[in-house]
Amino acid sequence: MKNLVKLGFAALLSMNSMTATAQNKSTNNDNSLLWEVTGNGLSKSSYIAGTFHILCNKDFDIKPKIWNALNASENFVMEINYTDQNEMLAMQKMMSADKKISEQLTAAESQELDKALADYGTSLEKVDSQSPQALYALVATKAIPCPPNEVKMYEIELLKTALKNKKSVGGLEKVDDQINAIGQAYSLKEVISQLKLGNEYSIAAQKMTEAFKNENLKNLDQLIKDPKFMNKKQEKLVLTDRNKNWVQKMPEMMKKQSSFFAVGSGHLWGENGLINLLKAKGYTVKPVSSL
């Protein structure tokens, strides 16, 4: 169950990373998951690649232009640095809580949650000591239509190559930042409401996977804009605020070394997406069709 929750947490970040509200007008040229960042004093190009954190083997593919951009970069940057053992310990820590879930609910609410959890192959008794964030991560397991041994993590595959080629590795934030964002965005009762939408997450994830494979950022945006998955407050906490924090850190990284940023695809698009925020800082950000 713990490994499943870990997978779910990673997938959850992918799901949440595809909910930004697009304010831009899209053209066919915008259909790309890879964007080049130049100008504003940079001596070398840097790149931003939109990822889908977890995919089944049958859907997994990293295009040549992604590998070429990574090979051309000196620094590989993920949302969090998976090579940092402290970060991995923090992810383990986030799974447990000081107060049991059942202690925060009425008897009727506990029964309601237990019924919802049966659809995920578990029960309240089994997850009672976990945090609401770990409980919420179960939602995303519905978005993984294959067994855990048949999945690949997009960033991990890129990381393997980056380490093999002796590139420096970094992160844009800490695990605690991600956990706090989700914790503030979704109360325990909101988590329970989301758990009841498991099958709808499954349908949405299948459509998102196809849009991702087609590099259609606009379609990705439209698929999960439904407020039943994420309201405006939640969007601000999980996406906008994090994007604004990241864009404060990226300039120094790009100035120091040509950098390849791998982040959830939804962080790229929209008024408060990384593309627009970097343009507002004076950078030229262009979609890459081939490299």
C-alpha angles and dihedrals in degrees: 000000000000092000090048091052090049090053089046092051091053092046090046090060088054092050092048091044090065100060104081115132110241115226095168125093108242128221129187088259089064091065096105137107091203123071129182120220118205141150131041092096099314113143093198136030120262125196140217118205122192111222139193099219097214129023135167114253091250091058098038119112133144111201122230092247089061092053091045092052091048092049090050092053129081099205129047115204127186130180087263128010106252091190091064108095091201089061092051090050089051089054090052090048094051091064095070131058136199093232123052118242092234090057090061095052139064119246090258092050091048090053090048091051093046089054092050092048092056086071088060094050096254142081140228090255091059096047100032094111095048126101122256087248091057089046090051090051088067088069090068094052084076087061092060105077095189139058118280090252090060099056135094128203110226097212093046092057090051091045092055091057093043091054092044089054091047096242121160114257130211146158135232094218145358128266087246089060091056093044093049092048092053092042092054093043099049123040118202091261091050089051090054090051090052092049088060089059094061097124092047089054088052092054093044093048092053090053092045091052090056092047090049092051088051091048090234106156093174092055091046088055094050096048099063101028087104108122091220087076099038132002125204094268091051092046090054093050099041099036120009099045092046092048091052091050092049095049089058090058101040099071094061091046092050093045092051097044138357100265137204112206118199112192138151109289095241091063089070104058136062139042091300096034122120093255094059095038092054091046088053088056090056102263125134108235117187134174115248116221095177137354 
